[in-house]
Amino acid sequence: MRLSRRRVRGVVDKELRDLRRNSNVVYTMLVLPLIFLVQPVVEVLTLSAHSAAVLRREHTLTYLLAIPTLVPAALAAYAIVGERLQGTLEPLLSTPVQRRELILGKALAVFLPSLAVAYVVFALFVIIVELFSAAGVAGALLRTPYVLAQVIFTPLLATWSIWLGMVISARFADPRAATQVAILVSLPTVAITSLIAFNVIPANLRVALGFGVGLLVLNRIGWRVATAVFDRERLITGSR
Amino acid sequence: MTGAAEQPALSVRSLSKRFGERMAYEQISFEVGRGEVFGFLGPNGAGKTTMVRTLGTLIAPSAGSASVAGVPLSEANGVEIRRRIAIMPESPGLYQRLSVRDNLACFADLYEVPAPARRIAEVLSMVGLAERAAELCGALSKGLRQRVALARALLSEPQVLFLDEPTSGLDPAAARDVHELIEGMRERGVTVFLTTHRLEEAERLCDRVAILNTTLRSIGRPAELRDQLFTRALLVRTASALADPAAVFASLPALEGWHAQGDSAYLLEAADISALAPHAVRALVAAGADVLAVEERRHSLEDVYLELVGERREEAAR
């Protein structure tokens, strides 16, 4: 059966309206990125001009990829369990919305603000580096391949985290537990980006391509799994 | 060939639902005609909500078959069935941080309602909330939230409207408002499937009722159920006890039996009360009795319900 754009848009609009008024979730969205912004900003701003050459051998920017990994995981983890908690899931599932439409709508409603936050934080980082770092530091740090990687991997990582969060959200009954577990299962991805940032995994085109293709495949699988685990009966009655 | 309009709104055949070892309901069969207000009564855990969820395609039956709004009940037909019906669950389930209008706008999109702004204004007007469209649902009283939930259920102009305990937890004034809205549904020709604990509500609103306690105990018009379970009777009160009541009542036509109710009241059982009453009054007057009152003893739907769900027997056992 075809997907209805209007139903997907209805879910997205509702989620975004609700998100704007949910201060707890907004704080989570803002605090996590700020934590991950502080360390690289401090590191870069304390570098002297003659240390800039060191940056050419490091991949500090990759560290910021933790933001599009963790923020959507936390948001997506609330997506379904939150509806159960509020008692809104049953009326929602009583409508003609298909589970693919619901999952897609909820995923988009997490994807869009997460992407916005990740890009805004990255832009903030670039502005701080350009304005306040020592001479030569910005040029050494903000190299085109790394900026490009940031732009390309941000949506791929965010999507992967959303599917993880959705699967957990559909399986858990307690939103706090769901959020904690979603962040926990996102840590291996953060570990990979951190290992690249700290030069343990070499940052080259082959690794980037492999990482990119791997994420595309995982995202395809993630969409299928997230849709499959969304079982109306189990979500409504708690048993099947 | 039978036209869609002639098909029943709901047709349920030997439907059962089991959760592991527990049977929610078993071998249920009934039909609900189009435009009928049908009451589904039963104690807690009888399977009422599970039946609503099954017919609403939220959960799958374990056995049996059904058709809802003319569509066979199956997972593949879920979207089509849900397009034709609306369910108002016991808890309104509104987005508390969104306004009344935003709540309805979301559901208008999910039902793909044409001209949503106009339809939202219409349903808000129907439930008397036109002036409160901009208020957050979290700030509304329970009664008003229930009205918003009803407005949401009416958005798509459903053929069948499932109301699961719509007045649960409401004060009498708010419950009366909901009753008036349900009567309005009947006037519009909407089929209403109403689950309730409130027997006076069912008696007032429903054309027919089914009494369920895991299995279907009985089904029919409230008056029919009373007649099935209880012999009709005439209660006669006199100023003083009759000297020989057996002699007075012996010759009454249509009398099936009688017994005294205290010192000066008598219960006369008959299938046709209207045939019995004039003869009974004449016989009493002829016997010199001062007749204070003659009335048909009415059993309430509550009597029927308690008889059928077995609570009376349990009370007696205690």
Contacts between the chains, C-beta under 8 A, distances in Angstrom:
chain1	res1	chain2	res2	distance
A	1	B	79	6.4
A	4	B	112	6.4
A	6	B	109	5.4
A	6	B	112	5.4
A	7	B	109	6.2
A	7	B	110	5.4
A	7	B	112	6.8
A	9	B	109	6.3
A	10	B	105	7.8
A	10	B	106	5.4
A	10	B	107	7.8
A	10	B	108	7.6
A	10	B	109	2.6
A	10	B	110	5.1
A	11	B	106	7.7
A	11	B	109	7.9
A	11	B	110	7.5
A	13	B	105	7.5
A	13	B	106	6.8
A	13	B	109	7.1
A	14	B	95	6.8
A	14	B	98	7.2
A	14	B	102	7.4
A	14	B	106	3.9
A	17	B	97	8.0
A	17	B	98	5.7
A	17	B	102	5.7
A	18	B	95	5.8
A	18	B	97	5.6
A	18	B	98	6.2
A	21	B	97	3.9
A	21	B	98	7.3
A	22	B	97	6.3
A	86	B	93	7.3
A	86	B	95	7.2
A	86	B	96	6.9
A	87	B	91	4.7
A	87	B	92	7.9
A	87	B	93	4.6
A	88	B	93	4.6
A	88	B	94	7.0
A	88	B	95	6.0
A	89	B	93	7.5
A	90	B	53	7.9
A	90	B	58	7.0
A	90	B	87	7.6
A	90	B	89	4.9
A	90	B	91	7.9
A	90	B	93	5.9
A	91	B	87	7.2
A	91	B	88	8.0
A	91	B	89	6.2
A	91	B	92	7.9
A	91	B	93	4.2
A	91	B	94	8.0
A	91	B	107	7.7
A	91	B	149	7.4
A	91	B	152	7.0
A	92	B	93	7.8
A	92	B	110	7.5
A	93	B	58	5.8
A	94	B	56	5.5
A	94	B	58	6.5
A	94	B	82	6.4
A	94	B	86	7.2
A	94	B	87	4.2
A	94	B	89	7.5
A	95	B	82	6.1
A	95	B	107	6.3
A	95	B	110	4.0
A	95	B	111	6.0
A	96	B	79	4.8
A	96	B	80	7.9
A	96	B	82	4.5
A	96	B	83	4.6
A	96	B	110	6.7
A	96	B	111	6.4
A	96	B	112	7.5
A	97	B	110	5.0
A	98	B	79	6.1
A	232	B	57	7.9
A	232	B	58	5.5
A	232	B	59	7.2
A	233	B	58	6.8
A	233	B	59	4.3
A	233	B	60	6.3
A	236	B	53	6.4
A	236	B	58	5.2
A	236	B	59	6.4
A	237	B	19	6.9
A	237	B	50	8.0
A	237	B	53	7.6
A	237	B	59	6.2
A	239	B	19	5.3
A	239	B	20	6.8
